[in-house]
């Protein structure tokens, strides 16, 4: 029985982004390894950050095809796996999945990203570490908080590379969620402001079995 069989030249398409990239584009190659033509009906991405297109709608047996894909890098950091789903007219391969991996180098690391207190706990000071992990050092120019119910300060540990940010709620008597806006002297606009978070949560209730 004649069948269509779209097959990628490589199983996964890997893209490497530079820290300053707003988007990354690539082309990819595939083949119809089957014995009958295959018609592409639609292309859908599992993420709005990824768009893709193919060079034509119908691929004959043995024919080579090419596609184009574009990632909007936005605030992505690290390794991200995404897929594009191609619908075809062949019941045996009605959906063909194209896999991508986007790798974006880390430039600023904030750990922990969120400082947390339980409702009613002692309002002790806690510290998060900001590390400039990119090729170029960066300096913290200033920090502001989205809530007035916290006191905070920061100090430089290693010039242009390591900082400690200390946060202390004025009270833990009410639930709160806020952020620190960390401003840097980065030459890349999207790294000129980073966010660290703080929260006061209600302890989850425990029930006896």
SULFENTA-V774286 format. One record per backbone hydrogen bond with DSSP energy under -1.0 kcal/mol. NH is the residue of the N-H (numbers start at 1). CO is the residue of the C=O. E is the energy in kcal/mol with one decimal. If there is no record, write none. Layout:
# SULFENTA-V774286
nh:NH co:CO e:E
nh:NH co:CO e:E
This chain:
# SULFENTA-V774286
nh:7 co:31 e:-2.7
nh:9 co:29 e:-2.6
nh:13 co:99 e:-2.5
nh:15 co:101 e:-3.1
nh:17 co:103 e:-2.6
nh:21 co:18 e:-1.9
nh:24 co:71 e:-2.1
nh:26 co:69 e:-2.3
nh:28 co:67 e:-2.2
nh:30 co:65 e:-2.3
nh:31 co:7 e:-2.5
nh:32 co:63 e:-2.1
nh:33 co:5 e:-3.3
nh:35 co:3 e:-3.2
nh:36 co:3 e:-1.1
nh:38 co:59 e:-2.2
nh:40 co:57 e:-3.5
nh:41 co:87 e:-3.3
nh:42 co:87 e:-1.3
nh:44 co:85 e:-2.7
nh:46 co:83 e:-2.2
nh:50 co:47 e:-1.7
nh:51 co:70 e:-2.2
nh:53 co:68 e:-2.3
nh:55 co:66 e:-2.2
nh:59 co:38 e:-2.5
nh:62 co:32 e:-3.1
nh:63 co:60 e:-2.4
nh:65 co:30 e:-3.1
nh:67 co:28 e:-2.5
nh:68 co:53 e:-2.7
nh:69 co:26 e:-2.5
nh:70 co:51 e:-2.6
nh:71 co:24 e:-3.1
nh:72 co:49 e:-2.8
nh:73 co:22 e:-1.6
nh:76 co:73 e:-2.5
nh:78 co:104 e:-3.0
nh:80 co:102 e:-2.8
nh:82 co:100 e:-2.2
nh:84 co:98 e:-2.4
nh:85 co:44 e:-3.8
nh:86 co:96 e:-3.2
nh:87 co:42 e:-2.4
nh:88 co:94 e:-2.2
nh:89 co:39 e:-1.5
nh:93 co:90 e:-1.6
nh:96 co:86 e:-3.1
nh:98 co:84 e:-2.9
nh:100 co:82 e:-3.1
nh:101 co:13 e:-2.6
nh:102 co:80 e:-2.9
nh:103 co:15 e:-2.5
nh:104 co:78 e:-2.6
nh:109 co:131 e:-3.0
nh:111 co:129 e:-2.4
nh:115 co:197 e:-2.6
nh:117 co:199 e:-2.2
nh:119 co:201 e:-3.4
nh:120 co:172 e:-2.5
nh:121 co:118 e:-2.3
nh:124 co:122 e:-2.3
nh:126 co:167 e:-2.8
nh:128 co:165 e:-2.7
nh:129 co:111 e:-2.4
nh:130 co:163 e:-2.7
nh:131 co:109 e:-3.0
nh:132 co:161 e:-3.3
nh:133 co:107 e:-1.3
nh:133 co:131 e:-1.0
nh:134 co:107 e:-1.4
nh:138 co:160 e:-2.2
nh:141 co:183 e:-2.7
nh:142 co:183 e:-1.3
nh:144 co:181 e:-1.7
nh:146 co:179 e:-2.3
nh:151 co:168 e:-2.9
nh:153 co:166 e:-1.9
nh:155 co:164 e:-2.2
nh:157 co:162 e:-2.7
nh:158 co:162 e:-1.4
nh:161 co:158 e:-2.7
nh:162 co:158 e:-2.1
nh:163 co:130 e:-2.3
nh:164 co:155 e:-2.4
nh:165 co:128 e:-2.9
nh:166 co:153 e:-2.8
nh:167 co:126 e:-3.2
nh:168 co:151 e:-2.8
nh:170 co:149 e:-2.3
nh:176 co:200 e:-1.7
nh:178 co:198 e:-2.8
nh:180 co:196 e:-3.5
nh:181 co:144 e:-3.3
nh:182 co:194 e:-3.3
nh:183 co:142 e:-2.9
nh:184 co:192 e:-2.1
nh:185 co:139 e:-1.3
nh:191 co:188 e:-2.0
nh:192 co:189 e:-1.6
nh:194 co:182 e:-2.6
nh:196 co:180 e:-1.8
nh:197 co:113 e:-3.0
nh:198 co:178 e:-2.2
nh:199 co:115 e:-2.1
nh:200 co:176 e:-3.0
nh:201 co:117 e:-2.6
